[in-house]
Amino acid sequence: MSNFYDTLWVNKNSSADEIKKAYRKKAMEYHPDRNKWNAEAEKKFKEVNEAYSTLSDSQKKQQYDMFGSTGWAGGNPFGWAGWAGWFWGFEDMFSQFGGAGGNRGGSEFDFWDLFWGWFNGQSSQSKRRPQEHQEPISLDFEKTYEVPIFDLILGCKIEVKGVYGNTAKLKIPANTKPGAKFRVKGFGKKEPGKEGNLIVNIDARMPKHISDVDMQMLERIRENIGY
């Protein structure tokens, strides 16, 4: 089994954001839509998704870091046979000191009872934790654009840019208030088979200087305008 860190080109000290960025880059590189009829790319794409599935989950990552790639089997370190062998080694060691299945001062200690009790307890916790702690990761991307106050009053079009540099013209209707939000579909973050949206937050840009003549005109407008 390949090393998950090598698969994504990251290391154990990489942050969650760095792992996510590395995954997106690799997933796009080996995505089936870009590599049709390429069996090797399909294999790499599966490896990338498997690596990210483990390293993006803090509990799985901790177990993976503890036991390594050679002991990892579908999210269970070592698999069933590996777990048994690992605990068997401890049982042999304890038996030398009269600990596992032996007698020490008249009391018996069964290492397998400890193993099954620990494993079943952890299994029940691992089933509950995803529902309690994991939240869906939003692919939407928010960005604030300052629009001149008079353009908000009269209406205009602005150019917006998505996560990956793609641009579009967004229509700002007349009388748009600061704090308004607009959604540009498909301009957010992307994952295999999914795409988010660009959420545009509108803020007002105030003029740096207004001449005396314009101020007088604005005074007349303020007196005559209705709300």
N, C-alpha and C positions, 0 to 999 in steps of 0.2 A: 504493500500500500504506500502511495506517495505521501510525502510530508505535506501537511496542509499549509504550513507557512511558506514552503518553497513553491507550492502551487499558486498562491496568490502574490508571491514576491513580497512578503512582509516578514516580520519576526515577532517574537514573544512580547517585545516591549512596544509594539505598534498599538496606537490608540484605536478605539472602535471606529472613529471617522476614517482613519487611514486604512483600516481593513475594509470598510465599506467602499471607499474610493477604489482600492485595488481590485475588489471584487467586480465592480461595475466595469472597470477597464478591461479585465480579463473576460468577463461575460460578453461584452460587446465584441471582443476580438474573436471569440470562438462561437458566437451565436449562430445557430443553424441557418438563419436567414442570410447570413454573410458567407456561409461555408456549405452550400448545398452539395449533397452527395460526397461530403468529405468525412469519412468514418473517423479519422484521427481527431479532427476538430470536434466532432460530436462527443468523442470520449473525453477530450479536454474540457468541454463545456460541462459535462456531468461531474468531473473531478472538481472544477471550480465551484459549482453549486454545492457539492458535498462539503468542500472545505469551508465555504462561507456559512453553511448551515451550522457547522460546529463552532467556528471561531467567533461568530456573531452572538452566540448564546454563552453568557458568562459562566454558567454552571458546566456546560459541555466543554468550554475552553479550559476551565480549571482542571477537569478530569483529563482532558487531552494533554495538557502540559505536565500533569503528574505521571501519566502512564506512557506517553509517547505514541507515535504512529504505529509501531509494531504491536501495541496492545489494544488498539482501538478497533471495535467491531460494531458498526451501526449505531454508535452512540453509547454502547456499553463497553467500557474498557475491558479488553481481553476476550469478550464474548463469554458464553457459559463455560466452555472448556478451560479458557484462560483463567477465569475467576477461580475455578476449582483448583487448578494447578498452583495458582498464586497462594491460595489459602492452605493448600496441602503442604507447601514449603514451610509455612509458619507452623502448621500442626506438627511436622517432623521436628522442627526446632524446639517447640514446646515439649514434645514427648521426651526429648533428651533430659529435660529437667523435671520430668514427672508431671508436666502440666496438662497435656492434651490426652484425655481418656485415661490418665494415670492417677496415682494416689499421692497426694502431698498432705501429710497430716490428717489423713482420713477423709479429705474432701475431694470429690471428683470434679473435673472441669472438662466439658465437652466443647472443643473448639468449633465444631460444626454447628452446634446450637447458637454460638455467638455469631458465626458467619451468616446463617440464615436469618437470624433475628435482625442483624444489622442491614442485610441486603433487602429484606422485605420492608423494613422501615424506610430505607432510602427510596425504594421503588414507589411506595405510597406517597412520599413527599414530592418526588419528581413528577408524579401525575397531577398533583394539585398545583404546583408552582406556576406552570404556564398560564392557568386561568387567573391566578392571583396577581402575577407580576408582568406578564408579557402584554404589550399593547401594540396594535398594528402601527407600523412605521408609515407616516404620511409621505407621499412622493410629491406633494405640492411644494411650491417654492414661492415665498413672499418677497416682494421688493417694493420699496417706496419711491414714487416719482413726484418731484415738485413741479407743479404746473402754475404758470403765472395767473394771478388772481383774476385778471380780466378775461383770460382764456377760459377759466372755469365759469365765469358769468356768461360769456357769449358762446361757449362751445368750441371745440377744436379737435385735432387729431394729434396723437403723440406716438413716437416710435418706442416700442418696448422690446426688451431682449430676454430670451429664454435662458435656461440653465446652460445650454450647450452652444450659446452664441447665435441661435436663430432669432430673426427679428420679425416684427409685425407692426402694422399700424392699428392703434386702438382709438376708437372714437369716444371722445369725452362729451357727453351731452351738455347743452346749455344749463346753467344754474346748478352745476354739480357742486356739492358741498365738500370741503376738506374732510378727510376721514372716510370718504366713499371707497368701496372696493370693487374691482372688476376682475373677472376670471378669463384668462386666455387658455383655452383648452389645448392640452398636449405640449405645453411649453415648460412643464416642470421636469422633475427627475424621472429617470426611466430605469426599469428593471425588466428582465425577460418576461414578455407578455403583459407588461403593465406600464402605464405612463401617468404622470401627475400633471397638474396645471400650474400656470403662473398666476399668482394672486397679486394684483397691482393695487397697492395702497396709495391713495391720492392725498397729497399735501399741497397747501397753497404757498406759492412763492410771491412774496411781497416786493413791490418796486423799491429800488435803492434810493431813487430821487424822483421827486415830482415837482415840476416847475410851478411858479405862482399862477400862471394862466391855467394850467391843468387843475390845480387845486381849486381855483374859483369855479371851474366847470364841474368838478366833482361835488362842490358844495351845492350847486344848482340841481345836480342830479339827485343828491341826497334829499333835497327838499321836495322834489316832485315824484320820487320813486315810491311805489307802493309795495307793501310786504304782506 
